[in-house]
């Protein structure tokens, strides 16, 4: 369980929050740890993969917040973000898209090939036929 400490002495676990609130807390923690690890290690990690972060428990406000963070990391911190999703509704935000579709035989087919060194914000959409 994750314990949250508010200013002063107030403590609570994430169990009291909604699914969307917990998702935002988890993402904020993950982004914070990622950036802290870069500073502590004096490394230039420039790549992160976020699997299905836009698919679960986030309302439109939460999704827009995550997209703003991804945009800021890409532009200001030079971090390449790869987002894996089953939804296609956010793909216009990303400069590079790959669609992976499962065919009738059950095999995955990639529907776009890219030059990896040119990626800034990548959106991978996984769908079944």
Backbone as ProteinMPNN parsed JSONL, in Angstrom:
{"seq_chain_A": "XXXXXXXXXXXXXXXXXXXXXXXXXXXXXXXXXXXXXXXXXXXXXXXXXXXXXXXXXXXXXXXXXXXXXXXXXXXXXXXXXXXXXXXXXXXXXXXXXXXXXXXXXXXXXXXXXXXXXXXXXXXXXXXXX", "coords_chain_A": {"N_chain_A": [[0.833, -1.184, 0.0], [0.377, 2.272, -0.644], [1.302, 5.063, 1.192], [0.204, 8.291, 1.852], [1.391, 11.373, 2.859], [0.193, 14.264, 4.136], [0.567, 17.857, 4.467], [1.635, 18.648, 7.69], [0.412, 16.4, 10.123], [-1.279, 14.577, 8.984], [-2.159, 11.459, 7.588], [-2.768, 9.067, 5.004], [-3.896, 6.268, 3.03], [-3.705, 5.284, -0.432], [-6.051, 4.024, -0.931], [-8.343, 5.438, -0.313], [-8.893, 7.069, -2.42], [-10.341, 7.685, -5.692], [-10.296, 5.529, -8.629], [-9.226, 6.964, -10.828], [-7.946, 9.079, -9.511], [-6.016, 7.641, -8.055], [-4.567, 6.602, -10.217], [-3.486, 8.976, -11.302], [-1.899, 9.774, -9.117], [-0.072, 7.631, -9.04], [1.149, 7.92, -11.576], [2.277, 10.497, -11.328], [4.1, 9.981, -9.282], [5.73, 8.085, -10.59], [6.776, 9.62, -12.766], [8.125, 11.551, -11.249], [10.048, 9.955, -9.892], [11.468, 9.004, -12.094], [12.607, 11.397, -13.147], [14.072, 12.192, -10.903], [15.898, 10.059, -10.661], [17.394, 10.503, -12.951], [18.675, 12.921, -12.249], [20.085, 12.261, -9.848], [21.821, 10.224, -10.696], [23.19, 11.537, -12.592], [22.691, 11.092, -15.274], [21.595, 10.855, -18.671], [18.954, 9.711, -19.243], [16.804, 9.189, -21.818], [14.435, 8.125, -22.641], [11.255, 6.744, -22.231], [8.759, 4.321, -21.473], [5.332, 4.002, -21.439], [2.823, 2.019, -20.541], [-0.399, 1.559, -21.477], [-1.35, 3.778, -20.013], [-3.17, 5.752, -20.644], [-5.471, 4.4, -20.923], [-6.762, 3.451, -18.639], [-8.907, 4.254, -15.995], [-8.806, 7.088, -16.169], [-10.311, 10.24, -16.525], [-11.302, 12.686, -19.029], [-10.054, 15.076, -18.231], [-7.906, 14.09, -16.684], [-6.488, 12.622, -18.657], [-5.795, 14.704, -20.424], [-4.069, 16.104, -18.742], [-1.955, 14.242, -18.453], [-1.103, 14.107, -21.128], [-0.145, 16.724, -21.41], [2.045, 16.655, -19.656], [3.637, 14.731, -20.949], [4.142, 16.1, -23.323], [5.613, 18.269, -22.314], [7.849, 16.934, -21.168], [8.948, 15.877, -23.487], [9.55, 18.202, -24.999], [11.017, 19.975, -23.264], [12.756, 18.449, -21.663], [13.916, 16.741, -23.389], [13.053, 14.072, -23.664], [12.12, 11.01, -24.984], [9.002, 9.659, -25.46], [7.193, 6.702, -25.314], [4.055, 5.503, -25.813], [1.837, 2.967, -25.108], [-1.231, 1.732, -26.19], [-4.717, 0.761, -26.33], [-6.568, 2.319, -27.418], [-7.583, 4.545, -29.979], [-8.178, 7.188, -29.91], [-6.488, 9.238, -29.004], [-4.393, 9.515, -30.704], [-3.76, 11.628, -32.465], [-2.332, 13.482, -31.041], [0.273, 12.666, -31.028], [3.441, 12.557, -32.71], [4.41, 10.393, -34.086], [3.1, 7.308, -35.079], [2.257, 3.91, -34.549], [0.499, 1.187, -35.664], [-0.525, -1.838, -34.405], [-1.914, -4.732, -35.34], [-3.849, -7.554, -34.7], [-4.107, -10.294, -36.771], [-6.408, -12.542, -38.554], [-5.308, -15.045, -38.124], [-4.212, -14.814, -35.676], [-1.778, -13.591, -35.358], [0.385, -10.807, -34.749], [0.566, -7.815, -36.61], [2.594, -5.207, -37.758], [1.791, -1.979, -38.759], [3.178, 0.241, -39.591], [6.381, 1.363, -40.273], [9.23, 2.828, -38.808], [11.845, 5.307, -38.427], [13.717, 4.899, -35.725], [15.42, 6.707, -34.403], [14.313, 9.194, -34.811], [12.127, 9.613, -33.239], [9.986, 11.377, -31.051], [7.534, 11.608, -29.649], [5.804, 8.798, -29.374], [3.084, 6.787, -30.309], [1.579, 3.776, -29.78], [-0.806, 1.733, -31.072], [-2.743, -0.951, -30.22], [-4.688, -3.425, -31.591], [-7.257, -5.865, -32.112], [-8.317, -7.839, -34.899]], "CA_chain_A": [[0.0, 0.0, 0.0], [1.065, 3.551, -0.68], [0.848, 6.015, 2.203], [0.376, 9.687, 1.463], [1.506, 12.25, 4.016], [-0.164, 15.638, 3.831], [1.235, 18.815, 5.352], [1.257, 18.414, 9.076], [0.475, 15.02, 10.601], [-2.344, 13.765, 8.379], [-1.705, 10.352, 6.746], [-3.819, 8.223, 4.435], [-3.433, 5.396, 1.956], [-4.359, 5.606, -1.7], [-7.335, 3.315, -0.998], [-9.461, 6.366, -0.143], [-9.056, 7.834, -3.651], [-10.969, 6.992, -6.82], [-9.348, 4.895, -9.549], [-8.553, 8.004, -11.6], [-7.027, 9.785, -8.614], [-4.878, 6.731, -7.811], [-3.776, 6.553, -11.451], [-2.717, 10.227, -11.38], [-0.872, 9.714, -8.063], [0.952, 6.682, -9.49], [1.896, 8.508, -12.688], [3.091, 11.598, -10.801], [5.21, 9.341, -8.572], [6.634, 7.492, -11.583], [7.492, 10.702, -13.454], [9.036, 12.14, -10.28], [11.174, 9.035, -9.689], [12.241, 8.992, -13.341], [13.407, 12.618, -13.216], [15.018, 12.162, -9.785], [16.965, 9.11, -11.02], [18.267, 11.2, -13.919], [19.492, 13.903, -11.534], [20.992, 11.605, -8.899], [22.822, 9.449, -11.418], [23.798, 12.402, -13.59], [22.542, 10.38, -16.54], [20.624, 11.454, -19.58], [17.928, 8.792, -19.721], [15.976, 10.008, -22.695], [13.405, 7.272, -23.209], [10.372, 6.1, -21.267], [7.633, 3.58, -22.041], [4.159, 4.022, -20.572], [1.918, 1.012, -21.082], [-1.83, 1.694, -21.211], [-1.63, 4.808, -19.007], [-4.325, 6.542, -21.07], [-6.601, 3.49, -21.077], [-7.365, 3.019, -17.379], [-9.329, 5.076, -14.865], [-8.615, 8.532, -16.301], [-11.302, 10.996, -17.27], [-10.691, 13.546, -20.036], [-9.17, 16.006, -17.524], [-6.693, 13.345, -16.343], [-5.763, 12.324, -19.899], [-5.195, 15.952, -20.902], [-2.941, 16.38, -17.862], [-0.861, 13.337, -18.82], [-0.596, 14.54, -22.432], [0.657, 17.937, -21.183], [3.314, 16.235, -19.058], [4.412, 14.075, -22.015], [4.588, 17.169, -24.214], [6.654, 19.032, -21.622], [9.044, 16.083, -21.088], [9.502, 15.782, -24.838], [10.076, 19.485, -25.458], [11.957, 20.633, -22.36], [13.731, 17.521, -21.085], [14.403, 15.906, -24.484], [12.728, 12.685, -23.36], [11.271, 10.343, -25.958], [7.946, 8.94, -24.761], [6.453, 5.693, -26.072], [2.802, 5.197, -25.141], [1.148, 1.805, -25.662], [-2.644, 1.9, -25.886], [-5.701, 0.058, -27.158], [-7.489, 3.344, -27.89], [-7.028, 5.367, -31.052], [-8.704, 8.557, -29.819], [-5.461, 10.228, -28.657], [-3.249, 9.378, -31.606], [-3.406, 12.883, -33.131], [-1.4, 14.219, -30.195], [1.616, 12.112, -31.192], [4.025, 12.802, -34.03], [4.666, 9.109, -34.734], [2.115, 6.305, -34.666], [2.389, 2.551, -35.075], [-0.666, 0.36, -35.371], [-0.257, -3.269, -34.389], [-3.232, -5.355, -35.456], [-3.826, -9.005, -34.711], [-4.849, -10.788, -37.933], [-7.312, -13.666, -38.303], [-4.533, -16.197, -37.652], [-3.775, -14.535, -34.316], [-0.447, -13.0, -35.35], [0.404, -9.345, -34.755], [1.178, -7.187, -37.781], [2.878, -3.791, -37.57], [1.308, -1.277, -39.938], [4.015, 1.38, -39.938], [7.773, 1.219, -39.866], [9.742, 4.164, -38.561], [13.25, 5.476, -38.051], [13.631, 5.051, -34.271], [16.167, 7.855, -33.896], [13.556, 10.422, -35.034], [10.927, 9.604, -32.401], [9.87, 12.225, -29.87], [6.354, 11.113, -28.946], [5.321, 7.656, -30.151], [1.836, 6.197, -29.839], [1.386, 2.445, -30.364], [-2.196, 1.316, -30.916], [-2.857, -2.397, -30.37], [-6.086, -3.793, -31.841], [-7.54, -7.167, -32.706], [-9.119, -7.73, -36.107]], "C_chain_A": [[0.875, 1.243, 0.0], [0.461, 4.462, 0.373], [1.167, 7.418, 1.729], [0.387, 10.522, 2.733], [1.216, 13.672, 3.557], [0.63, 16.569, 4.739], [0.727, 18.608, 6.772], [1.372, 16.928, 9.388], [-0.513, 14.077, 9.922], [-1.766, 12.722, 7.424], [-2.922, 9.628, 6.187], [-3.184, 7.294, 3.412], [-4.175, 5.783, 0.681], [-5.708, 4.911, -1.844], [-8.528, 4.26, -0.91], [-9.755, 7.161, -1.41], [-9.758, 7.006, -4.718], [-9.89, 6.366, -7.703], [-8.56, 5.909, -10.36], [-7.558, 8.78, -10.764], [-5.802, 8.923, -8.312], [-3.97, 6.649, -9.03], [-2.917, 7.813, -11.582], [-1.618, 10.269, -10.325], [0.266, 8.792, -8.503], [1.797, 7.266, -10.617], [2.79, 9.653, -12.224], [4.305, 11.042, -10.058], [6.218, 8.765, -9.554], [7.433, 8.555, -12.332], [8.516, 11.336, -12.512], [10.253, 11.265, -10.034], [12.075, 8.978, -10.92], [13.167, 10.207, -13.408], [14.438, 12.688, -12.091], [16.185, 11.227, -10.084], [17.928, 9.731, -12.026], [19.199, 12.165, -13.212], [20.53, 13.239, -10.631], [22.131, 10.897, -9.618], [23.569, 10.262, -12.457], [23.806, 11.728, -14.969], [21.523, 11.105, -17.403], [19.698, 10.375, -20.138], [17.016, 9.61, -20.614], [14.821, 9.217, -23.296], [12.562, 6.685, -22.086], [9.214, 5.43, -22.005], [6.507, 3.588, -21.01], [3.102, 3.12, -21.196], [0.5, 1.23, -20.575], [-2.171, 2.748, -20.157], [-2.848, 5.655, -19.376], [-5.597, 5.705, -21.115], [-7.388, 3.25, -19.79], [-7.687, 4.186, -16.449], [-9.135, 6.579, -15.003], [-9.768, 9.151, -17.074], [-10.571, 11.909, -18.251], [-9.71, 14.538, -19.41], [-7.842, 15.327, -17.177], [-5.851, 13.03, -17.558], [-5.079, 13.577, -20.418], [-3.991, 16.347, -20.045], [-1.727, 15.523, -18.203], [-0.26, 13.757, -20.161], [0.245, 15.814, -22.309], [2.019, 17.588, -20.594], [4.206, 15.596, -20.11], [4.967, 15.121, -22.966], [5.743, 17.959, -23.594], [7.95, 18.219, -21.513], [9.734, 15.994, -22.441], [10.194, 17.073, -25.25], [11.203, 20.025, -24.573], [13.057, 19.721, -21.829], [14.349, 16.602, -22.132], [14.211, 14.41, -24.213], [11.78, 12.152, -24.425], [10.273, 9.47, -25.199], [7.251, 7.968, -25.708], [5.233, 5.319, -25.243], [2.165, 4.004, -25.849], [-0.307, 1.902, -25.229], [-3.495, 0.999, -26.766], [-6.718, 1.038, -27.735], [-6.815, 4.166, -28.987], [-7.415, 6.842, -30.925], [-7.658, 9.623, -29.497], [-4.31, 10.27, -29.647], [-2.841, 10.678, -32.291], [-2.447, 13.744, -32.319], [0.056, 13.844, -30.495], [2.133, 12.311, -32.6], [4.326, 11.509, -34.779], [3.675, 8.092, -34.188], [2.456, 4.964, -35.307], [1.096, 1.831, -34.706], [-0.245, -1.104, -35.475], [-1.616, -3.949, -34.327], [-3.061, -6.865, -35.508], [-4.689, -9.49, -35.875], [-5.696, -12.004, -37.563], [-6.601, -14.9, -37.783], [-4.005, -15.987, -36.233], [-2.392, -13.92, -34.211], [-0.549, -11.479, -35.414], [1.127, -8.844, -35.994], [1.391, -5.712, -37.491], [2.529, -3.076, -38.864], [2.024, 0.035, -40.22], [5.419, 1.11, -39.426], [8.379, 2.613, -39.786], [11.247, 4.143, -38.313], [13.272, 5.816, -36.564], [14.336, 6.3, -33.754], [15.414, 9.168, -34.061], [12.333, 10.545, -34.125], [11.045, 10.623, -31.274], [8.708, 11.73, -29.014], [5.729, 10.03, -29.825], [4.069, 7.077, -29.499], [1.667, 4.854, -30.538], [-0.034, 2.003, -30.043], [-2.282, -0.175, -31.193], [-4.329, -2.756, -30.51], [-6.149, -5.219, -32.362], [-8.417, -6.955, -33.924], [-10.559, -8.001, -35.772]], "O_chain_A": [[1.967, 1.259, 0.569], [-0.758, 4.617, 0.438], [2.271, 7.693, 1.26], [-0.499, 10.395, 3.578], [1.91, 14.213, 2.697], [1.289, 16.117, 5.675], [-0.467, 18.416, 7.002], [2.324, 16.273, 8.963], [-0.569, 12.895, 10.261], [-0.971, 13.061, 6.547], [-3.976, 9.584, 6.821], [-2.054, 7.519, 2.98], [-5.158, 6.523, 0.724], [-6.439, 5.187, -2.795], [-9.615, 3.923, -1.38], [-10.767, 7.859, -1.472], [-9.769, 5.776, -4.655], [-8.703, 6.648, -7.533], [-7.357, 5.741, -10.562], [-6.465, 9.107, -11.227], [-4.677, 9.422, -8.312], [-2.747, 6.628, -8.897], [-1.741, 7.722, -11.935], [-0.518, 10.747, -10.601], [1.438, 9.138, -8.353], [3.019, 7.124, -10.617], [3.931, 9.77, -12.671], [5.41, 11.569, -10.187], [7.425, 8.934, -9.379], [8.642, 8.405, -12.512], [9.641, 11.625, -12.919], [11.374, 11.77, -9.971], [13.298, 8.911, -10.798], [14.358, 10.073, -13.689], [15.548, 13.182, -12.294], [17.335, 11.559, -9.796], [19.137, 9.507, -11.956], [20.386, 12.228, -13.533], [21.705, 13.607, -10.646], [23.281, 10.969, -9.186], [24.47, 9.755, -13.126], [24.785, 11.789, -15.712], [20.697, 11.871, -16.907], [19.655, 10.146, -21.347], [16.504, 10.642, -20.181], [14.286, 9.591, -24.339], [13.1, 6.185, -21.098], [8.753, 5.921, -23.035], [6.71, 3.224, -19.852], [2.556, 3.43, -22.255], [0.234, 1.1, -19.38], [-3.187, 2.62, -19.474], [-3.49, 6.219, -18.491], [-6.685, 6.242, -21.322], [-8.562, 2.882, -19.847], [-6.819, 5.008, -16.157], [-9.291, 7.293, -14.012], [-10.157, 8.662, -18.135], [-9.341, 11.902, -18.296], [-8.655, 14.813, -19.983], [-6.777, 15.918, -17.355], [-4.627, 13.154, -17.51], [-3.913, 13.529, -20.809], [-3.004, 16.866, -20.565], [-0.601, 16.021, -18.238], [0.962, 13.762, -20.315], [1.237, 15.971, -23.022], [3.034, 18.162, -20.99], [5.402, 15.884, -20.166], [6.126, 15.043, -23.373], [6.724, 18.275, -24.267], [9.034, 18.757, -21.742], [10.961, 16.032, -22.524], [11.3, 17.042, -25.789], [12.228, 20.479, -25.081], [14.171, 20.177, -21.573], [15.205, 15.778, -21.81], [15.09, 13.596, -24.495], [10.761, 12.772, -24.729], [10.669, 8.636, -24.385], [6.777, 8.362, -26.774], [5.363, 4.869, -24.104], [1.977, 4.034, -27.066], [-0.597, 2.124, -24.054], [-3.049, 0.533, -27.815], [-7.627, 0.634, -28.46], [-5.617, 4.444, -28.92], [-7.015, 7.657, -31.757], [-7.92, 10.808, -29.7], [-3.343, 11.001, -29.434], [-1.678, 10.823, -32.668], [-1.814, 14.647, -32.867], [0.965, 14.633, -30.237], [1.374, 12.244, -33.567], [4.481, 11.535, -36.0], [3.441, 8.024, -32.981], [2.888, 4.9, -36.459], [0.663, 1.873, -33.554], [0.308, -1.545, -36.482], [-2.373, -3.76, -33.375], [-2.238, -7.387, -36.26], [-5.866, -9.141, -35.963], [-5.705, -12.441, -36.412], [-7.2, -15.716, -37.082], [-3.411, -16.898, -35.655], [-1.877, -13.74, -33.108], [-1.45, -10.932, -36.05], [2.167, -9.378, -36.38], [0.475, -5.033, -37.028], [2.924, -3.513, -39.945], [1.536, 0.853, -41.0], [5.611, 0.683, -38.288], [8.072, 3.477, -40.607], [11.834, 3.099, -38.028], [12.881, 6.919, -36.184], [13.896, 6.891, -32.768], [15.836, 10.178, -33.498], [11.578, 11.51, -34.247], [12.084, 10.718, -30.622], [8.864, 11.466, -27.822], [5.191, 10.322, -30.893], [4.014, 6.902, -28.282], [1.616, 4.802, -31.767], [-0.415, 1.912, -28.876], [-1.932, -0.621, -32.285], [-5.133, -2.426, -29.638], [-5.204, -5.711, -32.979], [-9.183, -5.992, -33.977], [-11.416, -7.96, -36.655]]}, "name": "protein", "num_of_chains": 1, "seq": "XXXXXXXXXXXXXXXXXXXXXXXXXXXXXXXXXXXXXXXXXXXXXXXXXXXXXXXXXXXXXXXXXXXXXXXXXXXXXXXXXXXXXXXXXXXXXXXXXXXXXXXXXXXXXXXXXXXXXXXXXXXXXXXXX"}
